[in-house]
Amino acid sequence: MPAELTFAQYALLVVAGLVAGTVDAIAGGGGLITLPTLLGVGLPPPLAIGTNKLGSVFGTASATWSFARQGAVDVRECGRGALFTALGAVAGAAAVRLLDPALLGRAIPWLLVAIVVYMIFRPQLGETDRHHRMEVPAFYAVFGLALGFYDGFFGPGVGSFWTIAFVMLLGHNFVRAAAHTKVMNLTSNAASLVFFVFAGAVVPGPGLALAAGQIVGGRLGAHLALTRGARFVRPIFFVMAVLTVAKLIYQHYVK
């Protein structure tokens, strides 16, 4: 167990949670803020990853509730997706003990690069709803299992993958895509958190400090997305995807 944190360190975690929750509700990528903060206050990597899930569950729940209250989430549609995502996340969390996450770490940046390049050449992508290219049941079965597994096993960039899948295959605009992404993120985060709790990899104090900030940030981010619209969400999504690419390339190819 890490040493007891100071008041200033707890305050830092609350602020990091607030910023991360806001950004994550809009475009994903909150872990780029919270994980380094947890490591910076002295948590070793295994505990930082598990503790981060605790804060993330509260943040995504807050954002999901805010989106749902404003009618941006089709709850009936998401039920099937949540089930498949939970199953995938449990399988992914279990697979961590059998497989090396570095295998995905080297491939994922280039998939995100492909998304970024595609967005550059499709500047109107996600600004309005479009006709779906894949039936809803098949979409949630395929992506729920695949991205749920990925989030339970590795995780970085999963929000970007969900959002672009909703935009490209179900025809959602970026605001609707962000809202539905939060539902799927909440499901996989909660399922993964159960594994981390039983593995003793969650430190309650820092996790709850993050959660306090992320609850507020989740509501704020959802409010900004709903009031500012898809043209506001799109560039933030783009920036967070690029930052995730940079982090993964540095982590797996440079460091």
C-alpha positions as CSV (number, residue, x, y, z in Angstrom):
1,M,0.0,0.0,0.0
2,P,1.2,3.6,-0.8
3,A,1.9,6.0,2.0
4,E,-1.1,8.2,3.2
5,L,-1.5,11.2,0.9
6,T,-1.4,14.8,2.0
7,F,-4.3,17.2,1.9
8,A,-2.7,18.9,-1.1
9,Q,-2.4,15.6,-3.0
10,Y,-6.1,14.8,-2.4
11,A,-7.0,18.3,-3.6
12,L,-4.9,17.7,-6.7
13,L,-6.8,14.5,-7.4
14,V,-10.2,16.3,-7.0
15,V,-9.1,19.0,-9.5
16,A,-7.7,16.3,-11.9
17,G,-11.0,14.4,-11.7
18,L,-12.9,17.6,-12.4
19,V,-10.9,18.4,-15.6
20,A,-10.8,14.7,-16.7
21,G,-14.5,14.2,-16.1
22,T,-15.4,17.3,-18.2
23,V,-13.1,16.3,-21.1
24,D,-14.1,12.6,-20.9
25,A,-17.9,13.4,-21.1
26,I,-17.3,15.4,-24.2
27,A,-14.8,13.3,-26.1
28,G,-13.2,10.6,-24.0
29,G,-9.6,10.4,-22.9
30,G,-10.0,11.4,-19.3
31,G,-7.5,8.7,-18.3
32,L,-4.8,10.8,-20.0
33,I,-5.2,13.2,-17.0
34,T,-6.1,10.9,-14.1
35,L,-3.6,8.1,-14.6
36,P,-0.5,10.4,-14.6
37,T,-1.9,12.2,-11.6
38,L,-2.3,9.0,-9.6
39,L,1.2,7.9,-10.5
40,G,2.4,11.4,-9.6
41,V,1.0,11.2,-6.0
42,G,2.9,7.9,-5.5
43,L,0.6,5.0,-6.5
44,P,2.4,2.2,-8.3
45,P,1.1,1.4,-11.8
46,P,-1.1,-1.7,-10.9
47,L,-2.9,0.3,-8.1
48,A,-3.1,3.4,-10.2
49,I,-4.9,1.5,-13.0
50,G,-7.4,-0.1,-10.6
51,T,-8.0,3.1,-8.6
52,N,-8.5,5.1,-11.8
53,K,-11.4,2.7,-12.7
54,L,-13.1,3.7,-9.4
55,G,-13.1,7.4,-10.3
56,S,-14.0,6.6,-13.9
57,V,-17.2,4.8,-12.8
58,F,-18.5,7.8,-11.0
59,G,-17.5,10.2,-13.8
60,T,-19.1,8.2,-16.5
61,A,-22.2,7.5,-14.4
62,S,-22.6,11.3,-13.9
63,A,-22.2,12.1,-17.6
64,T,-24.5,9.2,-18.6
65,W,-27.2,10.5,-16.2
66,S,-26.9,14.0,-17.5
67,F,-27.1,12.9,-21.1
68,A,-30.1,10.6,-20.4
69,R,-32.0,13.3,-18.6
70,Q,-31.9,15.5,-21.7
71,G,-33.1,12.7,-24.0
72,A,-29.7,12.1,-25.8
73,V,-29.6,8.4,-24.9
74,D,-31.9,5.7,-26.3
75,V,-32.0,3.6,-23.1
76,R,-33.9,0.7,-24.8
77,E,-31.3,0.6,-27.6
78,C,-28.4,0.7,-25.2
79,G,-29.6,-2.2,-23.0
80,R,-28.4,-4.8,-25.5
81,G,-25.1,-3.0,-25.9
82,A,-24.5,-2.8,-22.2
83,L,-25.0,-6.6,-21.8
84,F,-22.5,-7.4,-24.6
85,T,-20.0,-4.8,-23.3
86,A,-20.2,-6.1,-19.8
87,L,-19.5,-9.6,-21.1
88,G,-16.6,-8.4,-23.2
89,A,-15.1,-6.4,-20.3
90,V,-15.2,-9.3,-17.9
91,A,-13.4,-11.5,-20.5
92,G,-10.9,-8.7,-21.1
93,A,-10.1,-8.2,-17.5
94,A,-9.7,-12.0,-17.0
95,A,-7.4,-12.1,-20.1
96,V,-4.9,-9.6,-18.5
97,R,-3.5,-12.5,-16.5
98,L,-3.0,-14.6,-19.6
99,L,-1.8,-12.2,-22.3
100,D,0.6,-9.3,-22.6
101,P,-1.3,-5.9,-23.0
102,A,1.8,-4.6,-24.8
103,L,0.7,-6.6,-27.9
104,L,-2.3,-4.3,-28.3
105,G,-0.3,-1.3,-27.1
106,R,1.8,-1.4,-30.3
107,A,-1.2,-1.8,-32.7
108,I,-3.8,0.6,-31.2
109,P,-1.9,3.9,-32.0
110,W,-2.1,3.2,-35.7
111,L,-5.8,2.4,-35.6
112,L,-6.3,5.8,-33.9
113,V,-4.1,7.4,-36.5
114,A,-6.4,6.0,-39.2
115,I,-9.4,7.6,-37.4
116,V,-7.6,11.0,-37.2
117,V,-6.7,10.9,-40.9
118,Y,-10.2,9.9,-41.9
119,M,-11.6,12.8,-39.9
120,I,-9.2,15.3,-41.6
121,F,-10.6,14.3,-45.0
122,R,-14.2,14.2,-43.8
123,P,-14.6,17.6,-42.1
124,Q,-18.4,17.3,-42.0
125,L,-18.4,13.8,-40.3
126,G,-20.6,13.6,-37.3
127,E,-22.1,17.1,-37.5
128,T,-25.6,15.8,-38.3
129,D,-27.4,12.4,-38.0
130,R,-27.1,10.2,-41.0
131,H,-28.6,6.9,-42.2
132,H,-27.1,3.9,-40.3
133,R,-24.9,1.5,-42.2
134,M,-25.2,-1.4,-39.7
135,E,-28.3,-2.8,-38.0
136,V,-28.4,-2.0,-34.3
137,P,-28.5,-5.5,-32.8
138,A,-25.5,-6.6,-34.9
139,F,-23.6,-3.4,-34.1
140,Y,-23.9,-3.9,-30.3
141,A,-23.1,-7.6,-30.5
142,V,-19.9,-7.0,-32.4
143,F,-18.7,-3.8,-30.9
144,G,-20.0,-4.5,-27.4
145,L,-18.0,-7.7,-27.2
146,A,-14.9,-6.4,-29.0
147,L,-14.6,-2.9,-27.4
148,G,-15.8,-4.2,-24.0
149,F,-13.0,-6.8,-24.1
150,Y,-10.5,-4.1,-25.2
151,D,-11.5,-1.8,-22.4
152,G,-11.2,-4.6,-19.8
153,F,-7.9,-5.8,-21.2
154,F,-6.1,-2.5,-22.1
155,G,-8.4,0.5,-22.4
156,P,-6.7,3.6,-23.8
157,G,-8.7,5.1,-26.7
158,V,-11.8,3.0,-26.2
159,G,-14.0,6.1,-26.0
160,S,-12.6,7.2,-29.4
161,F,-13.4,3.9,-30.9
162,W,-16.9,3.8,-29.6
163,T,-17.6,7.4,-30.7
164,I,-16.3,6.9,-34.2
165,A,-18.2,3.6,-34.5
166,F,-21.5,5.3,-33.5
167,V,-20.9,8.1,-36.0
168,M,-19.8,6.0,-39.0
169,L,-22.0,2.9,-38.6
170,L,-25.1,4.0,-36.7
171,G,-25.1,7.5,-38.2
172,H,-25.1,9.4,-34.9
173,N,-23.9,13.0,-34.7
174,F,-21.1,13.6,-32.4
175,V,-23.3,14.6,-29.4
176,R,-25.5,11.5,-29.6
177,A,-22.3,9.4,-30.2
178,A,-20.7,10.9,-27.1
179,A,-23.8,10.2,-25.0
180,H,-24.1,6.6,-26.1
181,T,-20.4,6.1,-25.6
182,K,-20.7,7.1,-22.0
183,V,-23.3,4.3,-21.4
184,M,-20.9,1.7,-22.9
185,N,-17.9,3.2,-21.0
186,L,-19.9,3.0,-17.7
187,T,-20.7,-0.6,-18.3
188,S,-17.1,-1.7,-19.1
189,N,-15.7,0.4,-16.3
190,A,-18.0,-1.1,-13.7
191,A,-17.4,-4.6,-14.9
192,S,-13.6,-4.1,-14.9
193,L,-13.8,-2.4,-11.5
194,V,-15.2,-5.6,-9.9
195,F,-12.1,-7.5,-11.0
196,F,-9.8,-4.8,-9.7
197,V,-11.6,-4.7,-6.3
198,F,-11.3,-8.5,-5.8
199,A,-7.6,-8.3,-6.9
200,G,-7.0,-5.7,-4.2
201,A,-5.8,-3.2,-6.8
202,V,-8.1,-0.3,-5.7
203,V,-7.1,2.3,-3.1
204,P,-10.4,3.9,-1.9
205,G,-9.1,7.3,-0.7
206,P,-7.5,8.5,-3.9
207,G,-10.2,6.8,-6.0
208,L,-13.0,8.7,-4.2
209,A,-11.1,12.0,-4.4
210,L,-11.0,11.5,-8.2
211,A,-14.7,10.5,-8.1
212,A,-15.7,13.7,-6.4
213,G,-14.2,15.8,-9.2
214,Q,-15.4,13.5,-11.9
215,I,-19.0,13.6,-10.8
216,V,-19.0,17.3,-11.2
217,G,-16.9,17.2,-14.4
218,G,-19.2,14.6,-16.0
219,R,-22.2,16.8,-15.5
220,L,-20.4,19.8,-16.8
221,G,-19.0,18.1,-19.8
222,A,-22.4,16.6,-20.8
223,H,-24.0,20.1,-20.4
224,L,-21.3,21.6,-22.7
225,A,-21.8,18.9,-25.3
226,L,-25.6,19.2,-25.3
227,T,-25.6,23.0,-25.4
228,R,-22.7,23.6,-27.8
229,G,-23.5,20.8,-30.2
230,A,-21.5,18.6,-32.6
231,R,-19.3,21.3,-33.9
232,F,-18.0,21.8,-30.3
233,V,-17.5,18.1,-29.6
234,R,-15.8,17.2,-32.9
235,P,-12.5,19.2,-32.4
236,I,-12.2,18.2,-28.8
237,F,-12.6,14.5,-29.9
238,F,-10.0,15.1,-32.5
239,V,-7.5,16.6,-30.0
240,M,-8.0,13.8,-27.5
241,A,-7.5,11.1,-30.1
242,V,-4.3,12.8,-31.2
243,L,-3.1,13.0,-27.6
244,T,-3.9,9.3,-27.0
245,V,-1.9,8.4,-30.1
246,A,1.1,10.4,-28.9
247,K,0.9,8.8,-25.5
248,L,0.8,5.3,-26.8
249,I,3.5,5.8,-29.4
250,Y,5.8,7.3,-26.7
251,Q,4.9,4.5,-24.2
252,H,5.4,1.6,-26.6
253,Y,7.9,2.8,-29.2
254,V,10.0,5.6,-27.6
255,K,10.2,5.1,-23.9
